[in-house]
Amino acid sequence: MSLNLISRHRPATPCRRAAHDVPEAACNIVRASTVPLTVVDVSAPSQPLVVVNDAFSRLTGYEPTEVIGRNCRFLQHDQRNQPACEDIRMAIAMGTSVQARVVNFRKDGKRFVNLLYLHPLMSRDGVTRHYLGSQFADNESARNDQAKRLTADMRALLSYTDFVTTQSYRTISESVATVLRSSF
C-alpha cells in the first residue's frame, strides 16, 4: 500500500507557503489523510487555519476557501467559554499537545462534539509556529467510521516510512561502497 499524496476529491488548496511557511510535504500528507486534519499558524496574531483537508470539509460542511485564514473558534459560534477552550489556550502557550472535547457547529448549524487533538509542529530551528489539529465527531457511529479510516491511514504511513527507511539504508550502503571503492 502506498500513501496517496494527491487529493481525490477536489484540486489541492494552496498551502500559502510564503505567508505561513508550511512545507509542501506536510500539506500533501494532511490533504491525503481521510481523518479530518488542520494546520494552524500559532505565530500569527489571529492563529489562522492555513491547511485543511477534505475530511475536515466533510465533517464541518465548510470548503477550504471558507476557512483558510480564519481562527477555528468560528466553529464554536457563541459557545466560546467552554472549559476545554482554556485548556487549548494553555497548551498552545506552553507548546504542548492537548486533547479536548469542544462543542462545534457545522455550516448547516448542526451541533457536534469535536474530540480534538492538537500537536505542536516544531520547526528545524526549534520554534513551534504551527499546530496540527485532528478532529473526530464524538459519537459511536462516527468513532467506528473514523477508526477504520485512521487504521487505513496508519497502514499507508507505515508503508511510506518503510520505503523511506529502506531508501536511507540504501543511500548509506552506496555511500560506504563509494568511499571503499576509492581505497581499492
N, C-alpha and C positions, 0 to 999 in steps of 0.2 A: 504494500500500500504506500502511495506517495502523498505528500502534502500538496494539495491543490492550492496554489497561491493566486489563482485568478478567480475573481468573483463570478459566480454562475448566474446571478440574478439581475445585475444592473452594472453599468460602467463603474469603474473604481472612482471613488471620491478622492480628489486630490488631498495629499497629506499636509499641504500648506507648510512644506519643509522650511522655506525661508523664514517664515514667521515663528514657527514653533519647534524647529529642529528635531522632527521625528524621523528616524531612519526609515528609508523606504522598505527595508526588510521587515521592520516592526509593523509598518502599515499593512503590508501584504499578509503577515501572519494574522493580525487582528481581523482583516477583511475575510480571510479564508475560513475562519472559525464558524462553527454552527452554534456556538454559545454566544449569547449577547455580550459584546465587549465594547469598551470605550477607552479612549486615552484622553486625559485632561492635562492641560498645561497649568500646573500649580504655581509656576513662576510669574504668570500674568496676573494682574490685579483681579480680574473677574473670574479667573480659573475656568477658562472656556473648554468645552469639548473640542478636540482637534481631529479625532478619528473615531468613527463609529462603524459598526458593521451591519450587514443585512439582518442578522438575528436580532440586534438591538432595535432595528426599524420594525421588525415583525412584532416584537414584544411591546413596544410603545406606540406603534402606529405612526411615528414621525419619520419622514425621509431625512437622510443625512443633510441635505441642504437646509432643512428647517431647524437643525440643532447645532450644526458646526458653528462655533463662535459663541454659543450660549452656555451659561452655567447650568449644570444639571438640576439645580434647585427648582427650575421651572416645572419639573415633573411633580413636585410636591404641592403645586397650587398654593392654597392658603394654609397648608399644614406644615409650616417650616419650623415650628417649635417642638418637633418630636425629640424625645430623649436621645435617639440614635444620632441625630444631627450634631450634637455636641461631641459625641464620640468620634465622629468622622472629622470634624474640625480639629480636634486634639491630635488625632493620628496624623493628619496631614502636617500640622505644625511641628510634630515630633519626627516626621519622616518614617513612620511605621505603618505596617499593614493593619487593617481593621475589617471586621465582619459586622454587619448591621442589618437590621430589618427596618425598612423605611416605607411608609405609605406613599405610593406614587399614583399618578393618574395617566392613563393612555390618552392619546389625542382625541378619542371619542368620548372622553370624560369618565370612562370606567376606572374604578379604583382597583389597585392591586398592591399586594405586599411584595416589595422587592427585597429579596435576600441578596444583599450587596457585599461583595468582597473588593476591597481596594488594596493595591500593592504599589509601593514606590518603585519607580524605574530610575535607578541611579545611572547617571551618565559616566563615561570613561574618566571624566575629571572628578568624580566622586560627589557630584551635586545632583540632588533629586529635583528635576524640573517637571517631571510628568508622573502621573499615576495611571495604572491600569485598573479599570473597573470591570468586574464580571457581575452580571445581573441575572437573577433567577426569580421567576414568578413563584411565590411561596405558597403553592397548593399541591396536593398529592399528585394529580394527573400531570401537572406541569413539571414537577420534580422527576417523575418517571421518564417523560419525554426528554427532558434536558439531560438526565443521567445517560441515556442511550447516546445522545449527540456528543456529550462530553467524552464518553468512552471511545467513540469513533475518532474524535479529535486527538485524544491522548495516544491512540494507536498510530495515527498519522505522524504526530510529533516524535514518538519514539522511533518510528521508521526513519524519519528525517535525521534524527540525532545519530542513529546507527550509520547512516550514509555519511554524515559529516565526520564522525569518528573514524570510519574506515578510510575516508579520503585523507584525513590528517595523518593517520598511521602510514599510509602510502607515501605521502609527501616526505615524512621524516625518513622513511626507509630509502626513498630515492635520493634524498639529500646526503645521507650517510654513504650510500653507494657511490655517489658522485665524488665525494671527498676521498673515499678509499681508492677509487679508480685513479685519482691523480697521484697516489703514492705508489702505484704499481709500475 
